[in-house]
């Protein structure tokens, strides 16, 4: 009798775990998230760090959009609720400080629809990536949505680039983070290894004896990593970089030419860039479910003790 009861409990436990994990996957792929526009967001005092120029990722304030940064799995819907006494917008932009990137007419993503007090607007985010936005009426209000892969989706860790003159393909693989829409997203603090491969666009064969510079600059133009006059014999190389601070960065790869000694052959040369967004990751739902499963395990243990 006791043995049969234990077998039954074990079967129920495994079934519960399977259903829970399936629920996690379904929930992660179709979730609802809310961002509030707090009272007082219409005043620039909601964001004391705001400046017309600089690194906009340093100008996020939960007193303007709450939360100002939200991470969601692909397929989720985010709803902005206006709790303020003034009207606001949620306007997509690649850079909230660069007016040329403002999607005021909504032709790219979400645009300039006014959200009246006590009203809301929603948007479904189907693809991974970083989606900055701001209020077109009150530009000091800045926020972003970071869309991650849904549970079960593989996170891409390679990005393909082409030099500005079209002479070299540059494949960049990285050991941590993911890539989407031409941007690498990394969770700090993180040591990332970049594996770089230089190939001929016509033949896809590796280019030998490539001389290049590898530089990383932040949003203010400060150089945070610089490897000069690097040389790869076989057309592949690896570089380790430590990312400790959040923010927007740009990796510049400058190919100087091929050869062992100068002057180099510049048939293969040119510049290429890739954007890097360093933002923290906040796992939530899965931890809750795992905590529930842990509680189930404790209950099973106690019940087993009673049977014995």
N, C-alpha and C positions, 0 to 999 in steps of 0.2 A: 504493500500500500504506500509506504513512504517513498519507495523507489519510483513508483508510478507518478506520485505527486511531484517529485523532483523533475522527472522527465517532462511532465506537463508544464511546470513552471519555466524550465529551460526553453521549451518550444515557444511558450508565450513571450518570453524575454526576447528571443531572436526575432520573432514576428514583430514585436513592438519596435525593436531597433530598426528593422527593415522599413517599417512604415514611417518611423520618425525620419530616417535618412531620406526616404522618398519625399516626405513632406518638406524637408529642408530644401531639397532641389527645386520642388515646385514653388515653394515660397520665395526662394532666392530669385527665381526667374520672373515672378510676377508679384512684385511688392509695391505697396503704396508708401510714399514718404511725404512729409510735410515740412515746409520751410515757412516760418512766420516773418512778416514785416512788422517789427515792434513799433509801439507808440514812440514817437520822437525821431524816427528814422529820417523824417523830412529835414531835420536839423543836422548840419555838418558835424556837430559835436558827437554824433553817433560814431564817428570815425576820425579820432584825433590824428591818426597816422596818415591820413589821405594827403597826397600831393599830386599835382598835375603830371609830374614825370617821376620816373624811378621804377622800382620793382613792385608791380601791383599785387603780387602774392604776399607782400609784407603789409598790405593795406586792407586786410580782411578783418571785419569786426562783426561779432554776433549781435551788436546793437543796431546794425543796419539790416542784415538778413540773419535769421537765427534758425539753424546754424549757417555760418557764412561759407563753410565747406562741408559738403555732404557726399559720402561715398555710397553708391547704389550698384546692385548687379544689373547687367544688361536686361532689358525688358521691363524695368520698373517705371512707375509713374511718380513724378514729383509734383506736388501741389503747393503753390505759394498763396498764403492767406494774408491779406492786408489788415493788420490790427491798428494801423496808424490812422490819423484823422485826415491825411492828405492822400492824393492819388499817386500811384507809383507804376513803374513798368519792370518787367523782367526781360531784358534785351540781350540777346546773345552777342558776343564779341570775341574775337581772338585775343584782343588786348584792350581792357577797359580804358586805358590811357591813350589809345590810338584811335582817333575818330574815323580813320579810313577803314577800320575793321568792324565798325558798329553795324549790326544787322537791323537797322531801323525799320525797314519795310517787311521784315520777316521772310525774305526770299531764301535765306540760308537755313535758318532754324526758327526759333521763336523771336518775335520782333517787338514792336512798340505799343502793344495793346495796353491801354490804361486799366489798372486795377483799382477800382473805386474802394473806399473804406468798407470793410466787412465783406468784401468780395474776394474771389480767388481765381487763379488760372492754373491749368495743369499742362504737363508735357510728358509724353512717354519717351524714354531714352532707350533706343533699341540697340545702339552700337557702342562699343567700348570707346573710351577717350576722355579727355578733359574738356568741359564746357564752361568757360568763364561767362559771366553775365554782369550787368549793371543796371541801374535805374537811369533811363534817359532824361528824366526830370531832375533827379538829384544824383549827379555822377559820382559822388563820394560813396554811394552805396554799391559795394562790389561783392560778388559771390561767385561760387563755382560748384559745379556738379562733376564728380569724378565717377565715371561709369566703368565698372570692372566686369570681367568675364563672369557669366553665370556659373553656378556650381556644375562641375563636370566638363566645362569647356577648357581646352588647353590654352595656356597663356603664351602668346607668341613672343619669342625672345631673339628675333633677328629682324634687321631692317636693311633694305637695299637702297643704295644711294648711287648717284651718277655725278661725276664732276661737272662743273659749270660749262666746260667746253666739250663734254660728251666723250672724252677719250678714255675714261677709266670707270669701270663699275667697282663700287666699294661695298662689300658685304660686312655688316657689323653685327656680330652676335654678342650677347651680354648675359652674364651669369645670374642676374637678379632683376626683377621688375617685369614689365611687359611693354609692348609697342602697339600703338594704334594711331591712325591718321598722321603718321610721320613724327610722332612724339614718343619718347621713351619715358615711362613713369616708374619711379623708384621710391621705395619706402625706406626712409632713413632711420637710424644710421646704418649704412650698408657699404660694404666693400664690393665693388663690381669689377669683374674682369671683362674687358672688351677684346674679343677675338676679331681681328680685321683681316679681310682677304681682298686683294686687288686683282681684278681680272680684266681681260680685253673684252669690250662689249660685243665685238664681232664674233670671236671664237669661244668666249667664255673660259679661256685658259688663263691660269695664273700668270701674272706678270712678275718676272724676276728682277732682283736688284732695284727695288723701289725705295726711293728716298723721300721722306715725308715729315711733316710736322703735325703734332696732335695737340690741340689746345682746347681748354674749356673755359668759358667766360660766363659770369653771372649776368643778371638783367641790367646791372649798372655798368657793364663793360669791364669789370675787374677780372683779371686772369686768375683763376683758382687752380689750374693745372696746366702745365706746359712741358711737353716733350719735344725738343727740337732736334733736327737732323737725325731722325731715326732711319735705320736701314734694315730692310728685310731681304734676305737672299732668295727665299722661295716664294715670296709674294704673300706671306701670311705673317702676322705678328700679334702679340698679346700685350695689353696694357691694363694694369690694376689702378683703380681710382677709388678713393674713399669719399662717400657722400654723407656728410654729417648734418648739414644745414638745409632746411627747406627753401624752396624758391625755384625760379625758372633759370635754366642754364642753356647754353648752346655749345655743342661740340663742333669744332672746325678742324677738318682734315685737309691739309694742304700738301698736294703731291708735287714735289720739286722736280721730279724726272727720274730716269733710270740710269744705272751705271754705278761703278765702284768709285771712280774719281771724278772730280769736277773738271770741266763743265759737263753737267748731266745732259742726257738726251731727253728733250722735253716733248717728244712725241706722245709720251704718257705723262700727263701733268694736269694741274687744275685744282680747284677748290670744291669742297662739298660740306654741307652743314646738316646737323640733326638737333632738334630741340629735346631737352630733358626737363621733366617736371619732377621735383623731389617733394613728395607729400607723405605725411604719416598715414598709416592704415589702421582702421578701427573695426575689427571684427566684432559683431554683436549677436546676431541670431543663432549662429552655430554654437556659440558658447552656452547659450541658454538651453538649447536642446541637449547638448552633451551633459550639462549639469543635471537635467531631468533624467537622463539615462544613468548617470552616476547614482542618483537617488533610487532608481529602480534596482540597481545592483545591490545597494545596501539593504533594501527591503527583502530581496531574494535571500541574502545572507542571513538575515534575522529569521525569515520563515524557515529556512533550512535548519537553523539551530533549534527551532521549536519542534520540528519533525524528529530530530535526533534525541 
